[in-house]
Amino acid sequence: MAKLFRAAIMGPPGSGKGTISKRIAQSFGLQYLSSGHYLRESIAANTEAGVLVRSYVERSMLVPDHVMTRLMLPRLEQLIGHSWLLDGFPRTLSQARALDNLCQLDLVISLNIPYETLRERLSDRWVHPGSGRVYNMGFNPPRVQGKDDITREPLIQHDDDKPEALMARLRHYKDVAKPVINLYKSQGILHSFSGTETDRIWPYINSLLSTKMHTQPSDAVQTQTP
């Protein structure tokens, strides 16, 4: 694949973003860049950005734009000669504009999943805090109940995966994501997928990427309006 291909995926908590991202990375040879992974890595390494990140994470606050861009943009600059898929960044319009100044995305995938489906998925969701590995009791349970497959450390359930908190998170996601979605729509690179089952959405995403990645013009930047 000679032409570089840069994509991002957006979706509310519980939308299956992580699962779909990993499938895309494996099927199309894109590097999977998760902002959550970089956040955890920066905290563990105690970098200057990591100390800032920790101060927000410990208070259960969203990491602000200037900290996220300071963390993510240098990583992306290092990968300037690679094709990748971003998950969790850009989350806001300010982050999207900062990314645009660095490079032009070829494709943005937006997942629209009904609230009821998200609620069911998240009530079954357990997390290994050290690595961010996510388990779902319905379709991806741990081998030993309540324990991480790799470290055998206990799994936890986030307070913000509980129904009242989920409604607030979902509302917040929609408010923040809307201008980002509109920006990418205006650039002609947004593709939205709706459904309740990841396995049913996947063939459509797979087909879109197959088409896009094998018909990329060698020098054009895609900015046409839909």
Phi, psi and chi 1 to 4 in degrees:
 res  aa     phi    psi   chi1   chi2   chi3   chi4
   1 MET       -  101.1 -170.4 -178.7   66.0      -
   2 ALA   -75.3  -42.3      -      -      -      -
   3 LYS   -76.8  134.1  169.8   85.3  171.8   70.9
   4 LEU   -69.3  144.7  -68.8  177.4      -      -
   5 PHE  -132.9  120.8 -169.2   84.4      -      -
   6 ARG  -119.6  125.6  -79.6   90.7  171.3 -119.9
   7 ALA  -131.8  160.5      -      -      -      -
   8 ALA  -135.1  152.7      -      -      -      -
   9 ILE  -124.6  135.8 -173.1  165.2      -      -
  10 MET  -125.4  148.2  -60.2  177.1   65.8      -
  11 GLY   175.2  154.5      -      -      -      -
  12 PRO   -70.0  168.9   24.2  -30.7      -      -
  13 PRO   -56.5  132.6  -13.1   20.1      -      -
  14 GLY    86.8    7.2      -      -      -      -
  15 SER   -81.0   -6.6   58.9      -      -      -
  16 GLY    89.9   13.1      -      -      -      -
  17 LYS   -53.6  -46.1 -105.1 -171.5  -35.7  142.7
  18 GLY   -62.2  -45.2      -      -      -      -
  19 THR   -63.0  -47.6  -55.9      -      -      -
  20 ILE   -66.0  -39.7  -74.1  172.6      -      -
  21 SER   -59.0  -44.7  -64.0      -      -      -
  22 LYS   -65.5  -37.9  -71.6 -172.9  178.8   84.0
  23 ARG   -64.8  -41.5  -72.6 -171.3 -169.4  178.9
  24 ILE   -62.5  -47.3  -69.0  172.3      -      -
  25 ALA   -58.6  -44.9      -      -      -      -
  26 GLN   -70.2  -41.5  -75.2  164.1   -2.2      -
  27 SER   -74.9  -31.7  -56.8      -      -      -
  28 PHE  -118.3    5.6  -63.9   95.9      -      -
  29 GLY    67.1   27.6      -      -      -      -
  30 LEU   -89.7  145.3  -60.6  179.7      -      -
  31 GLN   -73.9  132.5  -93.0 -173.5  -92.8      -
  32 TYR   -92.3  115.0  172.2   45.3      -      -
  33 LEU  -111.9  104.1  -49.0  178.6      -      -
  34 SER   -99.3  125.6  154.9      -      -      -
  35 SER   -63.5  -33.4   63.5      -      -      -
  36 GLY   -61.0  -40.6      -      -      -      -
  37 HIS   -62.9  -46.1  168.3   75.4      -      -
  38 TYR   -65.3  -36.0  -74.8  138.4      -      -
  39 LEU   -62.7  -48.2  -73.2  168.6      -      -
  40 ARG   -63.8  -40.3  -75.2 -172.9  -65.7  -85.2
  41 GLU   -63.5  -42.3 -169.3 -179.0   72.0      -
  42 SER   -67.4  -35.8   70.5      -      -      -
  43 ILE   -66.5  -46.0  -69.2  171.5      -      -
  44 ALA   -62.7  -37.7      -      -      -      -
  45 ALA   -81.8   -9.3      -      -      -      -
  46 ASN    59.4   34.5 -136.7   20.9      -      -
  47 THR   -69.8  171.8   60.2      -      -      -
  48 GLU   -59.6  -45.2 -162.8 -177.8  -27.2      -
  49 ALA   -64.8  -37.2      -      -      -      -
  50 GLY   -62.7  -38.6      -      -      -      -
  51 VAL   -64.0  -41.5  171.9      -      -      -
  52 LEU   -63.3  -46.4  -93.3  174.9      -      -
  53 VAL   -58.1  -46.5  166.6      -      -      -
  54 ARG   -57.9  -38.6 -178.5 -171.9  -76.6  121.1
  55 SER   -61.8  -30.3   69.7      -      -      -
  56 TYR   -83.8  -44.5  -68.5   99.2      -      -
  57 VAL   -61.0  -41.2  170.2      -      -      -
  58 GLU   -63.8  -25.8  -77.5  174.9  -10.6      -
  59 ARG   -97.3   11.7  -71.5  175.3  -72.4  167.3
  60 SER    55.5   36.0  -62.0      -      -      -
  61 MET  -104.8  151.2  -66.0  167.2   69.8      -
  62 LEU   -68.8  140.2  -76.9  170.6      -      -
  63 VAL   -71.9  125.3  178.2      -      -      -
  64 PRO   -68.4  163.3   18.3  -24.1      -      -
  65 ASP   -54.1  -47.7  -69.3  -18.7      -      -
  66 HIS   -64.4  -30.1   70.2  -82.9      -      -
  67 VAL   -76.2  -42.4  178.7      -      -      -
  68 MET   -62.2  -44.2  -78.3  -54.7  -64.1      -
  69 THR   -68.4  -35.9   50.3      -      -      -
  70 ARG   -65.5  -31.4 -171.2  166.0  153.6 -168.8
  71 LEU   -79.9  -44.8  179.1   73.5      -      -
  72 MET   -84.9  -40.5  -65.2  -60.4  -65.8      -
  73 LEU   -62.4  -41.1  -66.3 -172.9      -      -
  74 PRO   -61.3  -35.1  -22.4   32.4      -      -
  75 ARG   -63.6  -43.3  -54.3  -62.4  176.9  106.2
  76 LEU   -69.2  -34.2  -64.6  174.4      -      -
  77 GLU   -61.8  -38.1  -81.4  172.4   21.3      -
  78 GLN   -66.0  -24.3  -70.9  166.4    3.4      -
  79 LEU  -104.8   25.3  -66.5  166.0      -      -
  80 ILE   -60.7  -26.5 -148.8   76.9      -      -
  81 GLY   -96.3   16.6      -      -      -      -
  82 HIS  -119.6  158.2  -64.8  -97.6      -      -
  83 SER   -94.8  136.9  -66.4      -      -      -
  84 TRP  -149.1  168.0   40.0 -109.6      -      -
  85 LEU  -125.8  123.6  171.3   70.2      -      -
  86 LEU   -95.7  134.5  -92.2  173.3      -      -
  87 ASP  -128.0  120.6  170.6    9.1      -      -
  88 GLY    95.6   -2.7      -      -      -      -
  89 PHE  -151.6  133.6 -178.1   89.4      -      -
  90 PRO   -78.8  143.5   27.7  -31.6      -      -
  91 ARG  -102.4  -25.9 -166.0  177.3   42.4   78.4
  92 THR  -126.1  167.7   65.6      -      -      -
  93 LEU   -62.2  -39.5 -172.1   56.4      -      -
  94 SER   -61.7  -42.5  164.2      -      -      -
  95 GLN   -66.4  -39.1  -69.0  174.1   17.9      -
  96 ALA   -64.0  -40.2      -      -      -      -
  97 ARG   -67.9  -38.8  -73.5 -176.2  171.9  143.1
  98 ALA   -63.1  -40.1      -      -      -      -
  99 LEU   -66.2  -42.3  176.6   61.2      -      -
 100 ASP   -57.1  -34.1 -100.6    3.2      -      -
 101 ASN   -69.6  -24.1  -71.0  -27.0      -      -
 102 LEU   -89.3  -47.1  177.5   70.4      -      -
 103 CYS  -158.6  159.8   66.4      -      -      -
 104 GLN   -95.2  124.9  170.5   73.2   39.5      -
 105 LEU   -72.8  149.1  -69.5  176.0      -      -
 106 ASP   -92.7  -26.9  -63.5  -65.6      -      -
 107 LEU  -159.2  138.4  176.2   74.3      -      -
 108 VAL  -127.5  126.0  177.4      -      -      -
 109 ILE  -101.5  128.5  -67.9  165.1      -      -
 110 SER  -118.2  127.0  174.6      -      -      -
 111 LEU  -100.0  123.9  -58.5  175.0      -      -
 112 ASN  -109.9  106.9  -60.5  -41.0      -      -
 113 ILE  -118.8  133.0  -47.5  -64.6      -      -
 114 PRO   -59.4  147.7  -16.7   25.8      -      -
 115 TYR   -53.9  -43.5  169.3   73.2      -      -
 116 GLU   -60.6  -39.9 -157.6   46.2   43.0      -
 117 THR   -64.8  -44.6  -56.4      -      -      -
 118 LEU   -60.7  -42.7  -62.9  175.1      -      -
 119 ARG   -61.7  -44.8 -167.9 -178.8   63.5   74.2
 120 GLU   -63.7  -45.2  -78.7  168.8   17.8      -
 121 ARG   -62.3  -44.7  -76.2 -178.6 -173.8  174.2
 122 LEU   -74.0  -27.5  -69.0  174.6      -      -
 123 SER   -70.3  -18.9   62.9      -      -      -
 124 ASP   -97.5    4.4  -79.8  -13.4      -      -
 125 ARG   -94.5  129.0 -176.1  158.4   96.5  153.8
 126 TRP  -126.8  145.6  -69.1   77.9      -      -
 127 VAL  -127.2  143.8  179.9      -      -      -
 128 HIS   -93.3  110.5  175.3 -118.9      -      -
 129 PRO   -60.6  -35.7   -1.8    2.9      -      -
 130 GLY   -64.9  -38.0      -      -      -      -
 131 SER  -111.1  -18.1   66.1      -      -      -
 132 GLY    83.6    4.8      -      -      -      -
 133 ARG   -62.6  135.2  -85.2 -173.3  -71.6  -81.9
 134 VAL  -113.3  136.4  174.8      -      -      -
 135 TYR  -120.0  148.8  -63.1   88.0      -      -
 136 ASN  -125.5  123.3 -176.0  -70.6      -      -
 137 MET   -62.3  -23.9  -64.5  -51.6  163.7      -
 138 GLY   -78.4  -48.7      -      -      -      -
 139 PHE  -127.3   -3.4   58.5   81.3      -      -
 140 ASN  -147.9   59.2  173.2   35.4      -      -
 141 PRO   -73.6  154.7   26.0  -29.6      -      -
 142 PRO   -67.9  156.9   23.6  -29.5      -      -
 143 ARG   -64.5  -38.0  -73.1 -162.4  -78.6  -91.9
 144 VAL  -115.2  123.8  176.4      -      -      -
 145 GLN   -54.8  130.0 -170.4  162.5   -1.6      -
 146 GLY    81.2    1.4      -      -      -      -
 147 LYS  -126.3  142.6  -64.3  -81.8 -160.3  -63.0
 148 ASP   -66.7  138.2  176.9   51.9      -      -
 149 ASP   -59.9  -37.5  -75.2   -7.6      -      -
 150 ILE   -90.5  -48.7  -67.4  167.0      -      -
 151 THR   -95.8  -15.7   64.4      -      -      -
 152 ARG    66.1   12.8  -68.2  -73.8  179.5  -95.7
 153 GLU   -76.8  156.9  -69.4  167.5   -7.4      -
 154 PRO   -67.2  147.2   11.2  -16.9      -      -
 155 LEU   -92.2  154.1  -57.5  175.2      -      -
 156 ILE  -125.3  162.0   62.0  163.1      -      -
 157 GLN  -113.6  127.0 -171.4  160.9   40.7      -
 158 HIS   -69.6  140.5  -73.9  -48.9      -      -
 159 ASP   -58.8  -34.7  -75.6  -16.2      -      -
 160 ASP   -79.6    4.4   56.0    6.1      -      -
 161 ASP   -93.6   -0.1  -76.9  -13.2      -      -
 162 LYS   -83.0  152.5  -69.3  169.3 -175.1  164.7
 163 PRO   -51.4  -47.6  -27.8   32.5      -      -
 164 GLU   -64.4  -44.8  -41.2   72.6   53.8      -
 165 ALA   -65.2  -35.9      -      -      -      -
 166 LEU   -62.5  -42.2  175.0   60.6      -      -
 167 MET   -57.8  -44.5  -90.6  -52.3  -83.9      -
 168 ALA   -65.3  -41.5      -      -      -      -
 169 ARG   -63.8  -39.8  -81.3  170.6   85.9 -163.8
 170 LEU   -66.7  -43.3 -153.0   50.2      -      -
 171 ARG   -61.2  -44.3 -131.2  174.5  -83.1  128.5
 172 HIS   -63.2  -43.9  177.5   79.1      -      -
 173 TYR   -57.7  -47.1  169.5   78.5      -      -
 174 LYS   -62.7  -42.8  -75.6 -174.8  169.8  171.2
 175 ASP   -62.0  -44.3  -69.5  -13.7      -      -
 176 VAL   -77.0  -37.1  171.6      -      -      -
 177 ALA   -75.3  -27.7      -      -      -      -
 178 LYS   -55.6  -50.8 -165.8  172.6 -178.4 -174.9
 179 PRO   -65.2  -29.5   11.5  -20.6      -      -
 180 VAL   -67.7  -45.8 -177.5      -      -      -
 181 ILE   -60.3  -43.3  -75.6  168.4      -      -
 182 ASN   -63.6  -38.2  -72.1  -19.4      -      -
 183 LEU   -60.8  -48.7  172.4   72.4      -      -
 184 TYR   -71.7  -29.6  -69.1  134.6      -      -
 185 LYS   -64.1  -42.9 -158.7 -179.7  -86.3 -178.1
 186 SER   -66.7  -24.7   75.5      -      -      -
 187 GLN   -85.8   -5.6  -67.4  177.5    0.2      -
 188 GLY    76.2   21.0      -      -      -      -
 189 ILE  -117.2    3.0   57.7  173.0      -      -
 190 LEU   -87.8  132.8 -177.2   85.4      -      -
 191 HIS  -129.6  120.5  -66.0  -96.7      -      -
 192 SER  -102.3  143.3  -65.5      -      -      -
 193 PHE  -130.3  131.2  -63.7   88.5      -      -
 194 SER  -117.3  150.4  -57.0      -      -      -
 195 GLY   160.5  175.9      -      -      -      -
 196 THR  -113.0  -10.0   56.8      -      -      -
 197 GLU  -128.6  125.1  -70.6  175.2   44.5      -
 198 THR   -55.7  -41.2  -60.9      -      -      -
 199 ASP   -65.9  -23.2  -76.7  -15.5      -      -
 200 ARG   -86.9  -28.6  -68.9 -156.4  172.6  168.4
 201 ILE   -77.8  -35.2  -64.7  172.2      -      -
 202 TRP   -52.8  -46.2  169.5 -114.7      -      -
 203 PRO   -57.0  -34.7  -22.8   31.8      -      -
 204 TYR   -70.2  -40.2  -63.7   99.7      -      -
 205 ILE   -67.2  -42.4  -66.4  176.2      -      -
 206 ASN   -58.6  -45.0 -171.1   30.1      -      -
 207 SER   -67.2  -41.9  155.7      -      -      -
 208 LEU   -60.0  -48.1  169.7   73.9      -      -
 209 LEU   -66.1  -38.2  -83.0  154.6      -      -
 210 SER   -57.9  -44.3  -62.6      -      -      -
 211 THR   -67.2  -50.8  -53.0      -      -      -
 212 LYS   -62.6  -43.0  -72.3  -79.7  175.4 -166.7
 213 MET   -77.5  -17.4  -70.2 -177.7   68.1      -
 214 HIS  -106.2    3.1  -63.9  117.7      -      -
 215 THR  -128.6   24.9   56.7      -      -      -
 216 GLN   -68.5  124.1  -82.3  -73.1   97.9      -
 217 PRO   -64.9  145.3   17.4  -24.5      -      -
 218 SER   -68.6  -27.6   57.6      -      -      -
 219 ASP  -130.6   -3.3   54.3   -0.1      -      -
 220 ALA   -81.0  146.5      -      -      -      -
 221 VAL  -103.0  127.3  170.5      -      -      -
 222 GLN   -79.2  110.3  -66.1 -177.0  -29.3      -
 223 THR  -134.4   17.3   51.9      -      -      -
 224 GLN   -71.8  149.5   78.1  -86.5   18.0      -
 225 THR   -85.4  149.1   46.9      -      -      -
 226 PRO   -67.0      -   14.3  -17.6      -      -
